Amino acid sequence: MLPLNGIRVVDITRFISGPFCAMYLGDLGADVIKIEHPRDGDGTRRWGSGPHAADNPYYLSVNRSKRSLGLDLKHPQGLKILEQLIAKSDVLLTNSIPGTLDEMGLGAQRLREINPRLVSCQITGFGDKGPDSQRGAFDFTVQAESGLMSLVGEPEGAPMKVGAPILDVLSGLNACVGVLASLMARQAGGEPMKVSTSMIETAICSMPNIVSDYLVGGLIPQRHGNAHPNLMPYEIYETSDRWLALGMGNEPQWARFCELTGRADLKADPRFKVNTDRLANRDVLNEQLKPIFAAHPLAWWQRALADASIPCAAVNSVPDALASAQVQALDIVRDVPHPLYGSFKMARSPISLDDTPLEIKRPPPCLGQHTDEVLTQVLGLSAAQIAQLREARVVAGAAVG
């Protein structure tokens, strides 16, 4: 029994943030019904390239543990079916521009009429009020707007985005936390609370130390490349064969490093004595450190620094990381059976309950794969009724096993 067994989620989100939230709820046991346009589907199905033209890796990465219903929400009958599903569900997820549900006739009052116990969750780009509330957003544009992009890259280089869609993912996680909290409040006898979050709020709150440096200390955040704005040395260094990430967080570690490298003179130098001195003289200290690290290969440094209890890591590629002994021991990558593709590999949920990782309940669904199943099992429609809806192009479903 998973924690959300018996909870049904109607997911009318698309792209990344909403589907990511829905995927986590599905991993935790919820019955997630992903509603997609019966012909176009979620746009991420066609993002990028991969071996499966209808379901690209982007789509596959954030849509496991769901059922897909191909439903045209612009058709009156399609909207009626959506209302019937909402009436029999616990959670409604959206990630459209504020006001979209109202335009569909599904404002807050109407949702309460349909299902007074419904937890409604809305993810937006810029929130539901303010001058930018009606703007669309992608992870990339919000990274720029929020100031996050101004922090990434070399000090003299151009601003850079974080390589992963980090704001989409974190917004999805924030929404998931909100949904779980609202479900708990409902279970305790309270009214279900509307949950809302936005990518811009997520972005600001994902930089806690940076924002605090400015709000409390009046410091204007700057790009430091791989360096840390508050700690030194805390960046990457080139060894004789590969890059090493060094994270030094306190003075005892600095003292042990100086002893390890035979450079007691660095510890004694007033320019480098404590962290604030080292930050003020970052460039000068790095000129001293570069030849030290270049004198030995990565493996030597990993052993030596581990023995000195100084945090460090190899700068791996993604294939390196997936092949590492630690990731292999955690058994993160799973072979997932698929009705069309035989099987494919994907990373499981990072959450474990009672020391058992959450397993992948369902592979990412084909477009409309579960249309008939959902209409029959949840709404009790007959085969003749479903055939009529299909003839009217209200629903569609893939003919898969």
C-alpha positions in Angstrom: 0.0 0.0 0.0 1.4 3.3 -1.1 0.5 6.5 0.8 -1.7 7.9 -1.9 -3.5 4.7 -2.8 -7.2 5.7 -3.4 -6.4 9.2 -4.4 -7.3 10.2 -7.9 -5.7 13.1 -9.8 -7.0 14.8 -12.9 -3.9 16.2 -14.6 -4.5 18.7 -17.4 -1.0 20.0 -17.3 1.6 19.8 -20.0 5.3 20.4 -20.7 7.4 19.9 -17.5 6.4 21.5 -14.2 2.8 20.1 -14.0 3.6 16.7 -15.4 6.6 16.4 -13.0 4.3 17.1 -10.0 1.7 14.6 -11.3 4.4 12.0 -11.8 5.5 12.3 -8.2 1.9 11.9 -7.0 1.6 8.9 -9.2 4.8 7.4 -7.8 3.3 7.8 -4.3 0.3 5.7 -5.3 -2.3 8.2 -6.8 -4.3 7.2 -9.8 -3.2 10.0 -12.2 -5.3 10.6 -15.3 -3.4 12.6 -17.8 -5.8 14.5 -20.1 -4.3 15.3 -23.5 -5.7 16.7 -26.7 -6.7 13.5 -28.6 -4.6 14.3 -31.6 -1.8 16.7 -30.6 -1.1 15.4 -27.0 1.5 16.9 -24.7 3.9 19.0 -26.6 7.0 17.3 -25.0 6.1 14.2 -27.0 7.7 16.0 -29.9 10.6 17.8 -28.2 14.1 16.7 -29.2 14.9 13.5 -30.9 15.0 9.9 -29.9 14.4 6.3 -31.2 10.6 6.7 -30.7 9.2 9.5 -32.9 5.8 9.6 -31.0 7.3 9.7 -27.5 10.6 11.5 -27.3 12.9 11.1 -24.2 11.8 14.5 -22.9 8.2 13.3 -22.6 9.2 9.9 -21.3 11.2 11.4 -18.5 8.3 13.1 -16.6 5.2 11.0 -17.4 5.5 7.7 -15.7 2.9 6.4 -13.3 -0.1 7.8 -15.2 -2.9 6.9 -17.5 -3.6 8.9 -20.6 -7.0 10.0 -21.7 -7.3 11.6 -25.1 -10.0 14.2 -24.6 -10.9 17.4 -26.5 -11.7 20.0 -23.8 -12.9 22.5 -26.4 -15.8 20.2 -27.3 -18.9 20.6 -25.0 -19.1 16.9 -24.5 -15.4 16.8 -23.7 -15.8 19.5 -21.0 -18.8 17.6 -19.6 -16.6 14.5 -19.3 -13.9 16.6 -17.5 -16.5 17.8 -15.0 -17.6 14.2 -14.4 -14.0 13.1 -13.8 -13.4 16.1 -11.4 -16.5 15.0 -9.5 -14.9 11.6 -8.9 -11.4 12.8 -8.1 -9.4 14.3 -5.3 -7.0 16.6 -7.0 -7.0 18.8 -10.1 -3.7 19.9 -11.5 -3.3 22.8 -14.0 -0.3 24.8 -15.3 -2.0 27.2 -17.6 -2.2 31.0 -17.6 -4.4 32.3 -14.7 -8.0 32.6 -15.7 -7.9 29.7 -18.2 -10.2 27.5 -16.0 -12.6 30.5 -15.6 -12.7 30.8 -19.4 -13.7 27.1 -19.5 -16.5 27.7 -17.0 -14.5 26.0 -14.2 -13.8 28.8 -11.9 -13.4 28.3 -8.1 -17.1 28.5 -7.4 -18.0 26.0 -10.1 -15.3 23.6 -8.9 -16.7 23.7 -5.4 -20.1 22.9 -6.8 -18.8 19.9 -8.7 -16.7 18.6 -5.9 -16.5 20.4 -2.5 -13.6 18.1 -1.4 -11.4 18.8 -4.5 -7.9 20.0 -4.0 -7.2 22.4 -6.9 -3.5 23.1 -7.7 -2.3 25.7 -10.1 1.3 26.2 -11.4 1.9 29.4 -13.3 4.9 31.3 -14.7 4.5 34.5 -12.8 1.7 34.1 -10.3 -2.0 34.9 -10.4 -1.7 38.7 -9.8 0.6 41.5 -10.8 1.5 43.0 -14.2 3.1 39.8 -15.5 0.4 37.3 -14.4 -0.8 36.8 -18.0 2.6 36.1 -19.4 3.5 32.6 -20.6 6.7 31.2 -19.3 9.3 28.6 -20.0 12.1 27.5 -17.6 14.7 29.3 -19.7 12.8 32.7 -19.7 12.2 32.6 -15.9 15.8 31.7 -15.2 16.6 35.0 -17.0 13.8 37.0 -15.5 14.5 35.9 -11.9 18.2 36.7 -11.8 19.2 33.1 -11.6 20.8 33.3 -15.0 22.9 36.3 -13.9 24.6 34.0 -11.4 25.7 31.3 -13.8 28.8 31.5 -16.0 32.3 32.9 -15.8 32.7 36.4 -14.2 33.7 38.0 -17.5 31.5 35.8 -19.7 27.8 35.9 -20.7 25.0 34.9 -18.3 24.2 31.2 -18.7 21.2 29.1 -17.9 21.4 26.1 -15.6 21.7 23.1 -17.9 18.7 21.2 -16.5 15.1 22.6 -16.4 15.6 23.3 -12.8 12.8 25.7 -12.2 10.2 23.4 -13.9 11.3 20.6 -11.7 11.4 22.7 -8.5 8.0 24.2 -9.3 6.6 20.7 -9.7 8.1 19.7 -6.4 6.7 22.8 -4.7 3.2 22.0 -6.1 3.5 18.4 -5.0 4.3 19.5 -1.4 1.3 21.9 -1.5 -1.0 19.2 -2.7 0.1 16.8 0.0 -0.4 19.5 2.7 -3.9 20.2 1.4 -4.8 16.5 1.3 -3.6 16.2 4.9 -5.7 19.2 6.0 -8.7 17.6 4.3 -8.1 14.3 6.0 -8.0 16.1 9.3 -11.5 17.4 8.7 -10.6 20.8 7.3 -11.6 22.3 4.0 -9.3 21.5 1.1 -7.2 24.5 0.3 -6.4 25.8 -3.2 -2.7 25.3 -3.9 -0.8 27.7 -6.1 2.8 28.3 -6.9 4.7 29.9 -9.7 8.0 29.5 -11.4 9.1 33.1 -10.5 8.5 32.4 -6.8 10.3 29.1 -7.1 13.2 30.8 -8.7 13.6 33.5 -6.1 13.2 31.0 -3.2 15.7 28.6 -4.8 18.5 31.1 -4.2 18.1 31.5 -0.4 21.7 32.4 0.4 22.1 34.7 -2.6 18.8 36.5 -1.9 19.8 36.8 1.7 23.2 38.2 0.9 21.4 41.0 -0.9 18.4 41.6 1.4 20.5 41.4 4.6 24.0 42.3 3.6 23.3 44.6 0.7 25.6 42.6 -1.5 24.9 42.6 -5.3 25.2 39.0 -6.4 27.8 38.4 -9.0 28.9 35.5 -11.3 31.7 33.4 -9.9 31.8 30.6 -12.4 32.3 27.4 -10.4 33.4 29.3 -7.3 31.3 29.8 -4.2 30.3 33.4 -3.3 30.9 32.8 0.4 33.6 30.1 0.7 37.1 29.7 -0.6 38.6 27.4 -1.8 35.3 26.0 -3.1 35.4 25.4 -6.9 36.9 23.1 -9.5 40.6 22.6 -10.1 42.4 20.8 -13.0 44.5 17.8 -11.8 47.0 16.2 -14.1 44.3 14.2 -15.9 40.8 15.4 -14.9 38.8 18.1 -13.2 38.2 17.9 -9.4 35.5 19.7 -7.5 36.7 20.8 -4.1 34.3 21.9 -1.3 36.0 23.4 1.7 33.6 24.7 4.4 35.6 25.4 7.5 39.0 26.4 8.9 40.0 22.9 10.2 39.6 21.6 6.6 41.8 24.4 5.3 44.5 23.6 7.9 44.4 19.9 7.0 44.7 20.8 3.3 47.7 22.9 3.9 49.3 20.1 5.9 48.4 17.5 3.3 50.0 19.5 0.5 53.1 20.5 2.5 52.2 24.2 2.2 52.1 25.4 5.8 53.1 28.8 4.3 49.7 29.2 2.8 48.0 28.7 6.3 50.5 31.2 7.8 50.0 33.8 5.0 47.8 36.6 6.4 46.1 36.8 3.0 44.8 33.3 3.3 44.6 32.7 7.1 40.8 32.6 7.4 37.9 32.3 4.9 37.2 36.1 4.7 40.9 36.6 3.9 40.8 33.9 1.2 37.7 35.4 -0.4 39.3 38.8 -0.5 42.4 37.3 -2.2 40.6 34.6 -4.3 42.6 35.1 -7.5 46.0 35.3 -5.7 45.3 32.1 -3.8 44.1 30.3 -7.0 47.4 31.0 -8.7 49.0 29.2 -5.8 46.6 26.3 -5.9 46.6 25.5 -9.6 50.1 24.0 -9.8 49.5 22.1 -6.6 46.5 20.3 -8.1 48.2 19.8 -11.4 50.9 17.8 -9.8 48.8 14.7 -9.2 46.0 12.8 -11.0 42.4 12.9 -9.9 42.5 9.5 -8.2 45.4 10.6 -6.0 43.6 13.7 -4.9 40.4 11.7 -4.2 42.2 9.4 -1.9 44.3 12.0 -0.2 41.4 14.4 0.4 39.1 11.6 1.6 41.8 10.6 4.1 41.9 14.2 5.3 38.0 14.4 5.5 37.9 17.2 2.9 34.8 17.0 0.6 35.7 16.5 -3.1 34.4 14.9 -6.2 35.3 14.1 -9.8 33.6 16.3 -12.3 31.7 13.5 -14.1 29.8 13.4 -17.3 26.2 12.1 -17.0 27.3 8.7 -18.4 30.2 8.7 -15.9 27.7 9.4 -13.0 25.2 6.7 -14.2 28.1 4.2 -14.4 29.6 5.0 -11.0 29.7 2.3 -8.4 27.6 4.4 -6.0 24.7 5.0 -8.5 24.9 1.4 -9.5 24.6 0.3 -5.8 21.5 2.5 -5.4 19.9 0.8 -8.4 18.4 4.0 -9.7 18.1 3.1 -13.4 15.3 0.7 -14.2 14.2 -1.2 -17.3 10.6 -0.2 -17.9 8.4 -2.5 -20.1 6.5 -0.6 -22.7 3.6 -1.8 -24.9 5.1 -0.3 -28.1 8.8 -0.1 -27.5 9.5 -3.4 -25.7 11.3 -1.6 -22.9 13.4 1.4 -22.2 15.6 2.7 -19.3 14.6 5.5 -17.0 15.6 6.7 -13.5 13.2 5.7 -10.8 11.8 8.0 -8.0 14.5 9.2 -5.6 12.1 8.6 -2.7 12.3 5.5 -0.5 9.7 4.4 2.0 10.6 1.9 4.7 14.0 1.6 3.0 12.3 0.5 -0.2 12.5 2.8 -3.3 9.3 3.7 -4.9 8.9 1.6 -8.0 7.6 2.7 -11.4 3.9 1.8 -11.4 3.3 2.4 -15.1 5.4 3.3 -18.1 4.8 6.8 -19.6 1.5 6.2 -21.5 1.0 6.4 -25.2 -1.3 9.2 -26.3 -4.9 8.2 -25.2 -3.7 4.7 -24.3 -6.2 4.5 -21.4 -9.1 6.4 -22.9 -11.6 3.5 -22.9 -10.3 2.1 -19.6 -10.8 5.4 -17.8 -14.2 6.1 -19.3 -15.4 2.6 -18.5 -13.9 2.2 -15.0 -14.2 5.7 -13.6 -17.3 7.1 -15.4 -19.1 3.8 -16.1 -19.7 4.6 -19.8 -20.7 1.8 -22.1 -18.9 0.7 -25.2 -21.7 2.3 -27.3 -21.3 5.6 -25.5 -17.6 5.6 -26.0 -18.0 4.7 -29.7 -20.3 7.7 -30.0 -17.8 10.0 -28.4 -15.0 8.7 -30.6 -17.2 9.2 -33.7 -17.8 12.8 -32.6 -14.0 13.2 -32.2 -14.4 14.0 -28.5 -12.1 11.3 -27.4 -9.4 9.2 -29.0 -7.1 6.5 -27.9 -4.1 4.5 -29.1 -4.7 0.8 -30.0 -2.0 -0.6 -27.7 -1.9 -3.5 -25.3 
